Amino acid sequence: MKTKNKVTTAFIVSFALLFTIVGMSIYITKREAKKVSVEVAAGATAVESVDEINDLYLAVAQTNLDATTETSDADVQAKGLIKQETGISIKEENAQLDAEEDLTQELALDDETVHSAVSESVEEIITSTLSVSEPAFTFNKVLPKVNEFLNIRSKADSNAEVVGKLYKDSYAVILERGNEWTKIKSGSVEGYVSNEYLYFDDQAVTVAKSLDAFQAIVTAGSVNVRTKPTTESDVLSKATSGTKFTHVPEMDHEEWVAVLYDKDGKLAYISKEFVETKFTLKTAVSIEEEEKAKKEAKKAEEAKKEAATKALAEAKKHKPKTTNRAAITVSDEEIMLLATVVAMEAGGESYEGQLAVANVVINRMLDGYWGKTIKSVVYAPGQFSGANSGRIEKFAKRVTESNKRAAIEALAGNNNIGDYMYFRMKNTADYSSYKKYYVLGCHCFYSR
């Protein structure tokens, strides 16, 4: 509350108490005086200054006192004259006194009513003045109380058409709040949702805070973060442009935004001029928007598959460059063993495919991991299955001139497969696990 409001309230309360005491001490005996008091009391709510209220209260008190004195004197004189002129008997006089006593009690009750009216008027003034403060924080949004989504319908009826969906951890603005259904607007969607599945008021604020939905972002180059909503308060620190704080909207004050300063919940203030407040939750999606999103997702998935297919096709085009390396001299027996491996592994392939298999064996021999001779490489455990099973001997009689040529050229240095040391049938290849690969004929040559 502003300082001015506090001072005004103090004056009004003081004079209200003063008037109440004075009113109680004055015995109002005539209805005319009572009417004056009621009129002044009723008009008090329109008085704006403390001086005017004081003047009016004093005027009422003086009027009541004057009226009481004048009435008392006039009554005494009138009674004397009546007795003299009419010769009223003692019995009649007693009856008259009883009637006057009844009237006096009635007027006393009326005085209590007047005092009550005055007190109520003063209370209204005080209440009205005290209520002149910052407007209370109101949260005009709702959050869905669901695990997935809440249907938004065209009418307040569970059988009405679904026009959109309010997903979990999103929000909507209240347009009309009913007992069972609430009309909302969220994003491009406007419709009705069941109150049974909504968080309202404080509950909605609590859920929104748990999702860190209230944010305040500094927009100035450098701005003071203060302890109180006034430029005279202490400066906690300076915040630069883009700095984010958790906004505490219910504590905002006029031209100041309230924020959480640290993890301990310390409250601080930043001038509204230098900060932007945001509510970060998502909004609803219409049925049309959802259908469009599904089509776009399907299209993206198809594009991804197409790209993978193209990538595979590109891999086939990237044939390793044919290089010439130093010739390797081996025995005729090892030349024949290499040709037999070519016949066993690539007998039905093109000459390029046969030469590639022969070069894989040479690459392994040069690497040395499986051995330093053709024989050690071919019979290494778990490598060429036909060699370990004895099947290779059957292919010794099936070696063709093409198989021998591939073996001899590979040993002479004609390398058409680069540094690949692995190959397998392409229909069983796990392309995603290979560092690089090349498809040639029925084989996939690859590196790990």
PyMOL commands that set and color helices and strands:
alter all, ss='L'
color gray80, all
select helices_A, chain A and resi 3-25+31-46+50-86+90-130+195-197+201-210+249-251+272-274+287-317+332-346+351-367+374-378+385-389+392-395+401-412+426-428+431-433
alter helices_A, ss='H'
color red, helices_A
select strands_A, chain A and resi 141-144+149-153+162-167+172-177+181-186+189-194+198-199+214-218+222-226+235-240+244-247+256-260+267-271+275-279+285-286+323-324+414-415+422-425+436-440+443-447
alter strands_A, ss='S'
color yellow, strands_A
deselect
rebuild
show_as cartoon
